[in-house]
Amino acid sequence: MRQEVSVIDPVVDEQWVRAQGDAVVLADVRWYLDGRSGRAAYQKGHLPGAVFIDLDTALARPASPAEGRHPLPDPETFAEAMAEAGIGDQDPVIAYDDAGGVVAARLVWLLRVIGHDAALLDGGLQAFSGELTTEAPVRPPATFTARNWPADRLASLDEAANGPGVVLDARDHSRFRGDAEPVDPRPGHIPGARNLPCRENVDADGRFLPVERLRERFAAVGADGTTDVISYCGSGVTACHNLIALEHAGLGTGRLFPGSWSQYSHTDRPAAVGD
């Protein structure tokens, strides 16, 4: 049985990864809201040794109005996907994408909440200093134990709508305000939620802001480490980036509302617009 808490920091740099050698598994978790293929991007070039993890099949169940666009995967499905990728119970996983980690954070968060060592590669694909490869690694199937998602790390729709604590919306400002809604049934945000766009946790190079700056960002929206934090986004994917940043900044772990706006917007509950 693995430890109950991941023991490595949720964000590591390339130097740290290189020092680990083959002791860690790199995971490419590219995915695009505009419909481009993450797998095709991986096949065109990825970090040497990296396996591809598909968001839609490994990190989520099929979409539905009742549960949103990316419901959490069944633990058994998740475990099977990890095992097929050659990720075993004892393998630390370092995940990356080409968007500052906002997609790869979903894999890291899922692994960490069940006590599996996992982290984001700071800066992702763009920060890698070596040559990319088109060669897929050959990793034998591994043994990965299915474990239930811990209830104390999740928030229901009612909890996201009514508290307690601070509810953070990880989407960009325009979607939070309701200026436009390109994906879900109606625009706006959960009344009372505070906007903390996850893409602003990183700088122009995709690297995380200094810890003190992250702490300032969270404190400005009421998440100073003394209150419960619930994170949501469009479908429960990029919301994980705020939870990773929260932990990286030393402000606790927070909870994920998996259905996020894609679930809430299908209900008849009120929607807020504006700042």
C-alpha positions as CSV (number, residue, x, y, z in Angstrom):
1,M,0.0,0.0,0.0
2,R,1.4,3.4,-0.9
3,Q,1.6,6.3,1.4
4,E,-1.5,8.4,1.8
5,V,0.2,11.7,0.8
6,S,2.4,12.3,-2.2
7,V,5.9,13.2,-0.9
8,I,7.3,15.2,-3.8
9,D,6.5,18.8,-4.4
10,P,3.6,19.2,-7.0
11,V,5.9,21.3,-9.3
12,V,9.4,20.2,-10.3
13,D,11.9,21.6,-12.9
14,E,13.8,19.9,-15.6
15,Q,17.0,19.7,-13.6
16,W,15.2,17.7,-10.9
17,V,13.7,15.4,-13.5
18,R,17.1,14.7,-15.1
19,A,18.6,13.9,-11.7
20,Q,16.0,11.2,-11.2
21,G,16.9,9.4,-14.5
22,D,14.7,6.4,-15.2
23,A,13.2,6.5,-11.7
24,V,10.4,8.7,-12.9
25,V,7.9,8.3,-15.7
26,L,7.2,11.3,-18.0
27,A,3.6,11.7,-19.1
28,D,2.5,13.9,-22.1
29,V,-1.1,15.1,-21.4
30,R,-1.7,17.5,-24.3
31,W,-5.3,18.2,-25.1
32,Y,-7.0,21.1,-26.9
33,L,-10.4,22.6,-26.4
34,D,-10.6,23.5,-30.1
35,G,-10.6,19.9,-31.1
36,R,-7.0,19.4,-32.2
37,S,-5.6,16.0,-31.4
38,G,-3.3,15.8,-28.4
39,R,-2.2,12.3,-29.5
40,A,-1.3,13.7,-33.0
41,A,0.8,16.5,-31.3
42,Y,2.5,13.8,-29.2
43,Q,3.3,11.8,-32.3
44,K,4.9,14.8,-34.0
45,G,7.3,15.3,-31.1
46,H,7.5,14.6,-27.4
47,L,10.0,14.4,-24.5
48,P,12.2,11.3,-24.8
49,G,10.7,8.5,-22.8
50,A,7.3,10.2,-22.3
51,V,4.1,8.1,-22.6
52,F,0.9,9.7,-23.8
53,I,-2.1,9.9,-21.5
54,D,-5.4,10.7,-23.2
55,L,-7.6,13.1,-21.2
56,D,-10.9,11.9,-22.6
57,T,-10.4,8.2,-22.1
58,A,-8.0,7.9,-19.1
59,L,-8.8,11.0,-17.0
60,A,-12.6,11.3,-17.5
61,R,-15.8,9.4,-18.1
62,P,-18.1,10.3,-21.0
63,A,-19.8,13.7,-20.8
64,S,-23.4,14.2,-19.7
65,P,-25.5,17.2,-18.7
66,A,-25.9,15.7,-15.3
67,E,-22.2,15.4,-14.6
68,G,-20.5,17.8,-17.0
69,R,-18.0,17.5,-19.8
70,H,-15.2,15.7,-18.0
71,P,-16.6,13.7,-15.0
72,L,-13.9,11.9,-12.9
73,P,-12.9,8.6,-14.4
74,D,-14.0,5.4,-12.6
75,P,-11.0,4.4,-10.4
76,E,-10.8,1.0,-12.2
77,T,-10.7,2.7,-15.6
78,F,-8.0,5.1,-14.4
79,A,-5.9,2.3,-12.9
80,E,-6.2,0.3,-16.2
81,A,-5.0,3.3,-18.2
82,M,-2.0,3.9,-15.9
83,A,-1.1,0.2,-16.0
84,E,-1.4,0.0,-19.8
85,A,0.9,3.1,-20.1
86,G,3.5,1.3,-18.0
87,I,2.9,3.3,-14.8
88,G,3.0,1.2,-11.7
89,D,2.2,1.7,-8.1
90,Q,5.7,2.7,-7.2
91,D,6.4,4.9,-10.3
92,P,6.6,8.7,-9.7
93,V,4.9,10.5,-12.6
94,I,6.0,13.9,-14.0
95,A,3.4,15.3,-16.3
96,Y,3.5,18.1,-18.9
97,D,1.7,19.7,-21.7
98,D,2.3,22.8,-23.9
99,A,-0.1,25.1,-22.0
100,G,1.6,25.9,-18.7
101,G,0.4,22.6,-17.2
102,V,-3.3,23.5,-17.2
103,V,-4.3,20.2,-18.7
104,A,-1.5,18.0,-17.3
105,A,-2.6,19.2,-13.8
106,R,-5.6,16.9,-14.0
107,L,-3.4,13.8,-14.1
108,V,-1.1,15.1,-11.4
109,W,-4.1,16.0,-9.1
110,L,-5.7,12.6,-9.6
111,L,-2.5,10.8,-8.8
112,R,-1.7,12.9,-5.7
113,V,-5.1,12.6,-4.1
114,I,-4.7,8.9,-4.0
115,G,-1.2,9.2,-2.5
116,H,0.8,8.5,-5.7
117,D,3.9,10.6,-6.2
118,A,3.3,13.0,-9.1
119,A,4.2,16.5,-10.2
120,L,4.0,19.0,-13.0
121,L,7.1,19.7,-15.1
122,D,7.6,23.4,-14.6
123,G,7.4,25.1,-18.0
124,G,6.2,22.0,-19.7
125,L,7.2,21.1,-23.3
126,Q,8.5,24.5,-24.1
127,A,11.0,24.5,-21.2
128,F,12.7,21.3,-22.2
129,S,16.3,22.0,-23.3
130,G,16.9,18.8,-25.3
131,E,15.7,17.4,-28.6
132,L,12.2,16.0,-28.9
133,T,11.5,12.6,-30.3
134,T,8.8,10.8,-32.3
135,E,9.8,7.4,-30.9
136,A,7.2,6.0,-28.5
137,P,8.8,4.3,-25.5
138,V,8.3,0.6,-24.9
139,R,7.1,0.2,-21.3
140,P,5.7,-3.2,-20.3
141,P,2.2,-3.1,-18.7
142,A,2.5,-2.5,-15.0
143,T,0.4,-3.1,-11.9
144,F,-1.5,0.0,-10.7
145,T,-4.0,-0.5,-7.8
146,A,-7.4,1.1,-8.2
147,R,-8.3,3.4,-5.3
148,N,-11.5,5.4,-4.8
149,W,-11.3,9.2,-5.1
150,P,-11.2,10.5,-1.5
151,A,-14.5,12.3,-0.7
152,D,-12.8,14.9,1.4
153,R,-10.9,16.2,-1.7
154,L,-14.1,16.6,-3.7
155,A,-17.0,19.2,-3.6
156,S,-20.5,18.6,-4.7
157,L,-22.6,21.0,-6.8
158,D,-24.5,22.1,-3.6
159,E,-21.2,22.8,-1.8
160,A,-19.8,24.8,-4.8
161,A,-23.0,26.8,-4.8
162,N,-23.3,27.4,-1.1
163,G,-19.8,27.2,0.3
164,P,-18.3,26.8,2.8
165,G,-15.1,28.8,2.3
166,V,-13.8,30.3,-0.9
167,V,-15.0,29.1,-4.3
168,L,-12.5,29.8,-7.1
169,D,-13.3,29.9,-10.8
170,A,-10.2,29.0,-12.9
171,R,-11.5,30.2,-16.3
172,D,-10.3,33.3,-18.1
173,H,-11.8,36.6,-17.1
174,S,-14.1,36.8,-20.2
175,R,-15.8,33.5,-19.5
176,F,-16.1,34.2,-15.8
177,R,-17.8,37.6,-16.6
178,G,-20.1,36.0,-19.1
179,D,-18.9,38.1,-22.0
180,A,-19.0,34.9,-24.1
181,E,-19.5,31.2,-23.5
182,P,-18.1,29.0,-26.4
183,V,-18.8,25.6,-24.9
184,D,-21.5,25.4,-22.2
185,P,-25.2,26.1,-22.3
186,R,-25.2,29.6,-20.7
187,P,-22.6,32.2,-19.7
188,G,-21.6,33.5,-16.3
189,H,-20.3,32.0,-13.1
190,I,-21.5,30.5,-9.8
191,P,-22.8,33.4,-7.6
192,G,-20.2,34.3,-5.0
193,A,-17.3,32.6,-6.8
194,R,-14.0,34.5,-7.2
195,N,-12.1,34.6,-10.4
196,L,-8.5,33.3,-10.4
197,P,-7.6,32.4,-14.0
198,C,-5.3,29.4,-13.8
199,R,-3.3,30.5,-16.9
200,E,-2.1,33.5,-14.8
201,N,-0.4,31.2,-12.3
202,V,2.5,31.0,-14.8
203,D,4.6,33.6,-16.6
204,A,5.0,34.1,-20.3
205,D,7.3,31.1,-20.6
206,G,4.8,28.8,-18.9
207,R,6.8,28.6,-15.6
208,F,5.1,29.0,-12.3
209,L,5.3,32.4,-10.7
210,P,7.4,32.6,-7.5
211,V,5.7,31.2,-4.5
212,E,5.3,34.6,-2.8
213,R,3.6,35.9,-5.9
214,L,1.3,32.9,-6.0
215,R,0.4,33.4,-2.3
216,E,-0.4,37.0,-3.0
217,R,-2.7,36.0,-5.9
218,F,-4.6,33.5,-3.7
219,A,-4.8,35.9,-0.7
220,A,-6.3,38.6,-3.0
221,V,-9.3,36.3,-3.6
222,G,-9.6,35.2,0.0
223,A,-7.6,32.0,-0.1
224,D,-4.9,32.7,2.4
225,G,-4.5,29.2,3.8
226,T,-7.0,29.6,6.7
227,T,-10.2,28.7,4.9
228,D,-11.6,25.9,2.8
229,V,-11.1,26.3,-1.0
230,I,-13.2,24.8,-3.7
231,S,-11.9,25.0,-7.3
232,Y,-13.9,24.8,-10.5
233,C,-13.5,25.7,-14.2
234,G,-15.4,24.8,-17.3
235,S,-15.2,21.0,-16.9
236,G,-13.0,20.2,-13.9
237,V,-9.7,20.0,-15.8
238,T,-7.9,23.3,-15.5
239,A,-9.4,23.8,-12.0
240,C,-6.8,21.3,-10.9
241,H,-4.1,23.7,-11.9
242,N,-5.3,26.2,-9.2
243,L,-5.3,23.3,-6.7
244,I,-1.7,22.4,-7.7
245,A,-0.7,26.0,-7.4
246,L,-2.4,26.3,-4.0
247,E,-0.5,23.3,-2.7
248,H,2.8,24.5,-4.3
249,A,2.4,27.8,-2.5
250,G,2.0,26.1,0.8
251,L,-1.7,27.1,1.3
252,G,-3.2,23.6,1.7
253,T,-4.8,21.2,-0.8
254,G,-8.4,22.5,-1.5
255,R,-11.2,20.5,-3.1
256,L,-12.3,20.0,-6.7
257,F,-15.8,20.5,-8.0
258,P,-15.6,17.9,-10.8
259,G,-18.7,18.9,-12.8
260,S,-17.7,22.6,-12.7
261,W,-19.6,25.1,-14.9
262,S,-20.4,22.4,-17.5
263,Q,-22.6,20.7,-14.9
264,Y,-23.8,23.9,-13.1
265,S,-24.9,25.6,-16.3
266,H,-27.3,22.7,-17.1
267,T,-29.3,23.4,-13.9
268,D,-31.8,26.1,-13.2
269,R,-29.7,27.6,-10.5
270,P,-28.9,31.3,-10.8
271,A,-25.8,32.4,-12.8
272,A,-23.9,35.6,-12.1
273,V,-22.3,37.8,-14.7
274,G,-19.8,40.6,-14.6
275,D,-16.9,40.9,-12.2
